[in-house]
Amino acid sequence: MRDRQTPALAGDPLRAWRRATRDRLIAARLALPNAMLQAHRDSIDRHLEDGFSDLAAGVVAFCWPYRNEYDARFLARRLRDRGALTALPVVVAPRTPLIFREWHPGVKLARGVYDIPYPAEGPAVRPTTVLLPMVAFDAASYRLGYGGGFFDRTLATMAAMDDRPRIIGVAHELARVPTIHPQPWDIPMDYVVTERAVYARREGHLEAL
């Protein structure tokens, strides 16, 4: 079985489709009421803790929540209480992979791309797991982000590592689409977790565990 879908779109039609898909799904996410956001967060937290019992033994990278994304800060606090180190991504230069710096309450934050906070100083750390938000995800575990390419470059770098981090995409179930029309630079997630289930990538397709 082929590991990658054959793109049905490319060039300008693909860019237009991705822009329209982002706009539609972000609008749907922003329309979620606060009570539903909290219920989704609680379910995703539970799926992550039950499905990945080793999280507290490693370095867990996550993203500061943006525009009603899954908020991993509550889970991160519990993981730190059990021994984990938690980290946030940092943009160090245009068109380069992200680095990750340790973060916990008390670490000085600065504002970066999209006005998202990041640790202002400190050495880079290497995650063992990355909890990666997604605007959309598809049946083959490919991710659609915001279009800046920051995580595309980062995931490509990680994919070449012998001890590559485990990549877990996190999103609301409403972010599922049949395909994002993946291109050669798109890297699939190892797992996807939504409020509904934990999905693993098996032979090029997502399967609920």
C-alpha positions as CSV (number, residue, x, y, z in Angstrom):
1,M,0.0,0.0,0.0
2,R,1.3,3.5,-0.9
3,D,2.2,5.5,2.1
4,R,1.1,8.8,0.6
5,Q,-2.0,9.9,-1.2
6,T,-1.7,11.2,-4.7
7,P,-2.4,14.9,-4.6
8,A,-5.5,15.9,-6.5
9,L,-4.7,19.6,-6.2
10,A,-1.5,21.6,-6.7
11,G,-0.4,25.1,-7.2
12,D,-3.0,27.9,-7.1
13,P,-6.0,25.6,-6.8
14,L,-4.4,23.9,-3.8
15,R,-3.6,27.2,-2.1
16,A,-7.1,28.5,-2.7
17,W,-8.6,25.2,-1.3
18,R,-6.4,25.3,1.8
19,R,-7.2,28.9,2.5
20,A,-10.9,28.3,2.2
21,T,-10.7,25.2,4.4
22,R,-8.7,27.0,7.0
23,D,-11.2,29.8,7.1
24,R,-14.2,27.5,7.4
25,L,-12.8,25.3,10.1
26,I,-11.4,28.1,12.2
27,A,-14.8,29.8,12.0
28,A,-16.5,26.6,13.2
29,R,-13.9,26.2,16.0
30,L,-14.4,29.8,17.1
31,A,-18.2,29.2,17.3
32,L,-17.8,26.4,19.8
33,P,-19.3,27.5,23.2
34,N,-17.1,27.6,26.2
35,A,-18.8,24.6,27.9
36,M,-18.1,22.5,24.8
37,L,-14.5,23.6,24.6
38,Q,-14.0,22.5,28.2
39,A,-15.7,19.2,27.6
40,H,-13.5,18.6,24.6
41,R,-10.4,19.5,26.5
42,D,-11.3,17.2,29.3
43,S,-11.9,14.3,26.9
44,I,-8.7,14.9,25.0
45,D,-6.7,15.1,28.3
46,R,-8.2,11.8,29.4
47,H,-7.4,10.1,26.0
48,L,-3.8,11.4,26.2
49,E,-3.3,10.3,29.8
50,D,-4.9,6.9,29.3
51,G,-3.5,6.2,25.8
52,F,0.1,7.4,26.4
53,S,1.1,6.4,30.0
54,D,4.7,7.3,29.5
55,L,4.1,11.0,28.9
56,A,5.2,12.0,32.4
57,A,8.5,10.2,31.9
58,G,9.7,12.5,29.1
59,V,9.9,16.0,27.6
60,V,6.4,17.0,26.3
61,A,6.2,19.9,23.9
62,F,2.9,21.6,23.3
63,C,1.6,24.8,21.8
64,W,0.0,27.8,23.6
65,P,-3.7,27.6,22.7
66,Y,-4.7,29.9,19.8
67,R,-8.2,30.7,18.6
68,N,-10.0,27.9,20.5
69,E,-7.5,25.2,19.9
70,Y,-7.2,22.4,22.4
71,D,-5.6,23.9,25.6
72,A,-2.8,21.5,26.7
73,R,-1.8,23.7,29.7
74,F,-4.0,21.8,32.2
75,L,-2.6,18.4,31.1
76,A,1.0,19.9,31.1
77,R,0.6,20.9,34.8
78,R,-0.5,17.4,35.8
79,L,2.4,15.9,33.8
80,R,4.9,18.2,35.5
81,D,3.5,17.2,38.9
82,R,4.4,13.6,37.9
83,G,7.9,14.4,36.7
84,A,7.6,15.5,33.1
85,L,9.5,18.5,31.6
86,T,7.2,20.6,29.4
87,A,8.3,22.9,26.5
88,L,7.0,25.4,24.0
89,P,8.1,26.0,20.4
90,V,10.2,29.1,19.6
91,V,10.7,30.7,16.2
92,V,14.4,31.6,16.0
93,A,14.6,32.8,12.3
94,P,12.4,32.8,9.2
95,R,12.3,29.6,7.1
96,T,14.1,27.6,9.8
97,P,12.9,24.7,12.0
98,L,11.5,25.6,15.4
99,I,13.4,25.0,18.6
100,F,11.8,24.1,22.0
101,R,12.5,25.7,25.3
102,E,11.4,24.5,28.7
103,W,8.3,26.2,30.1
104,H,6.5,26.2,33.4
105,P,4.8,28.9,35.4
106,G,7.4,31.5,36.3
107,V,9.4,31.2,33.1
108,K,9.5,34.6,31.3
109,L,7.4,34.7,28.2
110,A,7.6,37.0,25.1
111,R,5.2,37.4,22.2
112,G,5.9,35.9,18.9
113,V,4.2,35.0,15.6
114,Y,0.4,35.5,15.8
115,D,1.1,37.1,19.2
116,I,1.6,33.6,20.7
117,P,3.7,33.5,23.9
118,Y,7.0,31.7,23.9
119,P,9.9,31.3,26.5
120,A,12.0,34.4,26.1
121,E,15.3,32.6,27.1
122,G,16.8,29.3,28.0
123,P,18.5,26.4,26.3
124,A,16.8,24.3,23.7
125,V,15.5,21.0,24.7
126,R,14.6,17.9,22.6
127,P,11.0,16.7,23.0
128,T,10.2,13.0,23.3
129,T,6.6,13.8,22.5
130,V,5.1,16.7,20.6
131,L,1.4,17.6,21.1
132,L,0.7,19.4,17.8
133,P,-2.5,21.4,17.1
134,M,-4.1,21.2,13.7
135,V,-6.5,23.3,11.8
136,A,-7.5,20.1,9.9
137,F,-6.4,16.5,9.7
138,D,-7.3,13.8,7.2
139,A,-7.8,10.0,6.9
140,A,-4.1,9.5,6.3
141,S,-3.0,11.5,9.4
142,Y,-1.8,14.5,7.4
143,R,-2.1,17.9,9.1
144,L,-3.2,21.3,7.8
145,G,-1.8,24.2,9.8
146,Y,-1.9,28.0,9.4
147,G,0.2,28.1,6.3
148,G,3.4,29.6,7.8
149,G,5.4,26.4,7.3
150,F,7.0,26.5,10.7
151,F,6.0,23.0,11.7
152,D,6.4,21.6,8.2
153,R,10.2,22.3,8.5
154,T,10.3,21.2,12.0
155,L,8.6,17.8,11.4
156,A,10.8,17.2,8.3
157,T,13.9,17.7,10.5
158,M,12.5,15.5,13.2
159,A,11.6,12.7,10.7
160,A,15.3,12.4,9.9
161,M,16.3,11.8,13.6
162,D,17.2,8.3,14.8
163,D,15.4,9.1,18.1
164,R,12.6,11.2,16.5
165,P,9.9,12.5,18.8
166,R,6.5,10.9,18.8
167,I,4.1,13.3,17.1
168,I,0.5,13.4,18.4
169,G,-1.8,15.7,16.5
170,V,-4.5,17.2,18.7
171,A,-7.7,18.8,17.4
172,H,-11.5,18.9,17.7
173,E,-13.2,16.1,15.7
174,L,-14.8,18.8,13.6
175,A,-11.3,19.4,12.0
176,R,-11.5,16.0,10.2
177,V,-11.5,16.3,6.4
178,P,-11.3,13.5,3.8
179,T,-7.9,14.7,2.5
180,I,-5.7,17.8,2.9
181,H,-4.2,17.0,-0.6
182,P,-0.8,16.3,0.9
183,Q,2.3,17.5,-0.9
184,P,5.8,16.0,-0.8
185,W,6.8,18.2,2.1
186,D,3.8,17.2,4.3
187,I,4.7,14.9,7.2
188,P,2.0,12.7,8.7
189,M,1.3,12.5,12.5
190,D,2.0,9.3,14.3
191,Y,-1.3,9.6,16.2
192,V,-4.3,11.9,16.3
193,V,-6.3,12.6,19.4
194,T,-9.7,14.3,19.4
195,E,-12.5,14.5,22.0
196,R,-13.9,11.3,20.3
197,A,-10.9,8.9,20.3
198,V,-7.2,8.2,19.9
199,Y,-6.3,7.3,16.3
200,A,-3.1,5.6,15.3
201,R,-1.6,5.7,11.8
202,R,-1.5,2.2,10.5
203,E,-0.4,1.4,6.9
204,G,-1.0,4.9,5.8
205,H,-4.5,5.3,7.4
206,L,-5.9,6.4,10.8
207,E,-7.5,3.7,12.9
208,A,-9.3,4.3,16.2
209,L,-7.7,2.5,19.1
